[in-house]
C-alpha cells in the first residue's frame, strides 16, 4: 500500500493548533508482471532495461504489440470458442515514471515497419493516384459532352456507354500504409480503419483525447462513445453515420468491414481510474475488455556516477532483437491482408493446452463473484488472445518453417503462461475496481500535492471553486472535490475557514504540507 508522508514536526514556526497529519494509505496496486511467462525475445528485452524502465510498463504493451501485428490476419480458437487477436492494454503511470521511454521502446518497431512499407509502396501509390486523376479528368469531359448533346437534342447513347466504361475502369484509390495512430478521437480512428484494410493500433502515452471522447467529457455532452472500439475488439463491421448539426450539412458515413483495433495506452493514473469507474463504459462492456494495469509507482531512477557511458536502451542487443522481430511481424502481417492474400487462418490450441484452457474456462464460470462477473466472463477469451500473441512471438523467434504461426498448435507451456498473465491482470483489475469505492482516498494525494503547490505560491487558503476550476482534472466534479477536501480536513491537511456559509467551502492549507514526497 502507498503511505503518503506528511507534515514535518521538526520544522520551526509551525502553528501548534494544527492536528496531527494522517493521510494514510492512498491506493491499491497489483503485483509485478511475472516476467518468466514471456517468450525469450520479450523477456530478454524487458530485463535489459528493467533498471531504468519499470517491468509493468513494458510487458503487457509488448504482448499487445505482438497481437496487433496479426489482428485481422488470423483468429485463435479454443475449439468452439473463437477470438480475434486484438487487445486493449492500458498501463497507468504518472509523469516522471518513464512512460514515454517505455512507449517509444515498445511501439518504435511499428513506426519502423510503417516507414518500410511506405517506401515499398510509394511507386504503386503514386501511379494509382496518377491513373485515377487521368480517369476522373476523362469522366469530367464526357459528362460535359453528355450535357451538351442533351441540350442540342442529339443521340447520347454512345457517350453514355463511354461514361459507363470509364467509371468501371477508374482504379481504386491506394493510400500509404498506416499501421498506428496516436492520441486521437474515435471518429478519426474509425476513418483510418476504413482506409487501412480494417486494421489499426492506437497507441499513446498521453490519452486525453481518446479517453475524453470515450467517456464523453471532452465534447462536453457526457455521452459514451465506445462503438468503434467495441467493434474493433470483436472484429465486427464498424459503421458510423453522423449528420452535421448545421443546416444543409452532409451526412458522414464511415464503414470498415471486420474491423480489428488494438489499444496500447499509458494514461495518467487518475485518467484510468476515471475510465474504469465509468458505469456506462462498464455496462457497455468496454471496461471488462481492458487489460488494465496499475503498477506501484516507479523510481527513483539514478544514473551511475562513474564508469563507462551507458548504452542507450534502444541500442542494446536484446532490445534491438525485439525491435527487428516486431518490425518483421508487422510487415508480414500487412502483406497477408492484401486482397489476394486474404484467407481464413486459425491458431489452434494443442490438446494439452486446450485441456488447460477448458479447465480455466470452467473455473471462471463457477466463481461466485457478482462484483467482478462482467470482467471474469471476458477472462477466458482474453487468455486465448494472450496465448496466441505469445505463440506468434515464439514462432517468429524460432524461425520455424511453414506457412505461418497457424501451422503449429499452441503448446501447453504457452497456455500456462497465458493463464498466469490472466491471473496477474485479474489482480490488477481487482485493485482498480476495489479502489473505486474509496475514490476520495485515491484522489487525496494528487489534491494534497496541488495544495502544496498553491501554498508555495503564497496562497494560504483555497475554496471549493478553486479546487474544481484549477485542481487535478479527476476532481473537477463538485461533489467529488468536496468529498476529497473533507477527507483532507479530517486528516489534518487543511482546516475549514469559518464564514457565513455552513460549511464555508473555504479551507486553510497546512504549512509545510509535503504530499509530493511519498514512500512506497
Secondary structure, 3 states (H helix, E strand, C coil): CCEECCCCCCCCCCCCCCCCCCCCECCCCCCCCCHHHCCHHHHHHHHHHCCCCCHHHCHHHHHHHHHHHHCCCCEEEECCEEECCCCEEEECCCCCCCHHHHHHHHHHHHHHHHHHHHHHHHHHHHHHHHHHHHHHHHHHHHHHHHHHHHHHCCCCHHHHHHHHHHHHHCCCCCCCCCCEECCCCHHHHHHHHHHCCCEEEEEECCCHHHHHHHHCCCCCCCCCCCHHHHHHHHCCCEEEEEECCCCCCCEEEEEECCCEEEEEECCCHHHHHHHHCCHHHHHHCCHHHEEEECCCCCCCCCCCCCCCCCCCHHHCHHHHHHHHHHHHHHHHHHHCCCHHHCCCCEEEECHHHHHHHHHHHHHHHHCCCHHHHHHHHHHHHHHHHHHHHHHHHHHHHHCCCCCCHHHCCECHHHHHHHHHHHHHHHHHHHHHHHHHHHHHHHHHHHHHHHHHHHHHCCCCEEEHHHHHHHCCHHHCCHHHHHHHHHHHHHCCCEEECCCCCCCCCEEEECCCCCCCCEEC
